[in-house]
Amino acid sequence: MTRLSRKNLVVDAERVRDLASSRHTSESEAVREAVELALSAEDVMAAVRELHAQGGLDDVFGRLPDDAAAASPPA
């Protein structure tokens, strides 16, 4: 497990409370999960940017709508 440390954060208390309530967890756990989700989203976007830089995905089965296929660069 990662080592946890106390941080002094300024957050919207009502939003944190709502998030914790919707996840049935403590407010601290909700904030930790939100941080993990944000970091994961950055990893996903980095992978998407890398795919885009390499020319995108090939529609080898011809299943993309015509407008999506036209928007992607040729392989």
C-alpha positions as CSV (number, residue, x, y, z in Angstrom):
1,M,0.0,0.0,0.0
2,T,1.1,3.5,-0.7
3,R,2.3,5.6,2.3
4,L,-0.4,8.1,3.2
5,S,0.3,11.6,4.5
6,R,-1.9,14.4,5.7
7,K,-2.3,17.4,3.4
8,N,-4.0,20.7,3.9
9,L,-6.4,21.1,1.0
10,V,-9.0,23.7,0.1
11,V,-12.0,21.8,-1.4
12,D,-15.7,22.3,-1.9
13,A,-16.9,20.5,1.2
14,E,-20.4,19.9,-0.1
15,R,-19.0,18.3,-3.3
16,V,-16.6,16.1,-1.4
17,R,-19.5,15.1,0.9
18,D,-21.7,14.3,-2.1
19,L,-18.9,12.2,-3.7
20,A,-18.3,10.3,-0.6
21,S,-22.0,9.6,-0.1
22,S,-22.5,8.4,-3.7
23,R,-19.5,6.0,-3.3
24,H,-20.6,4.9,0.2
25,T,-17.2,5.7,1.6
26,S,-15.4,8.3,3.8
27,E,-14.6,11.7,2.5
28,S,-10.9,11.0,2.7
29,E,-11.3,7.8,0.7
30,A,-13.4,9.7,-1.9
31,V,-10.7,12.2,-2.3
32,R,-8.0,9.5,-2.6
33,E,-10.1,7.8,-5.3
34,A,-10.6,11.0,-7.2
35,V,-6.9,11.6,-7.3
36,E,-6.3,8.1,-8.6
37,L,-9.1,8.6,-11.2
38,A,-7.5,11.9,-12.4
39,L,-4.1,10.2,-12.7
40,S,-5.5,7.3,-14.6
41,A,-7.3,9.7,-17.0
42,E,-4.0,11.4,-17.7
43,D,-2.5,8.0,-18.5
44,V,-5.4,7.2,-20.9
45,M,-5.1,10.6,-22.6
46,A,-1.3,10.1,-23.1
47,A,-2.0,6.8,-24.8
48,V,-4.7,8.4,-27.0
49,R,-2.3,11.2,-28.0
50,E,0.4,8.6,-28.8
51,L,-2.1,6.6,-31.0
52,H,-3.1,9.8,-32.7
53,A,0.6,10.7,-33.3
54,Q,1.1,7.3,-34.9
55,G,-1.8,7.8,-37.3
56,G,-4.7,6.5,-35.3
57,L,-6.3,3.1,-35.5
58,D,-6.9,1.2,-38.7
59,D,-10.5,0.2,-39.3
60,V,-9.5,-3.3,-40.5
61,F,-13.1,-4.6,-40.3
62,G,-14.7,-1.6,-41.9
63,R,-17.0,-0.9,-39.0
64,L,-16.4,2.8,-38.3
65,P,-19.1,5.2,-39.6
66,D,-18.1,6.9,-42.8
67,D,-17.5,10.3,-41.1
68,A,-15.2,8.7,-38.5
69,A,-13.2,6.9,-41.2
70,A,-12.9,10.1,-43.2
71,A,-11.7,12.0,-40.2
72,S,-8.8,9.7,-39.4
73,P,-5.6,10.0,-41.3
74,P,-4.7,7.3,-43.8
75,A,-2.4,4.6,-42.6
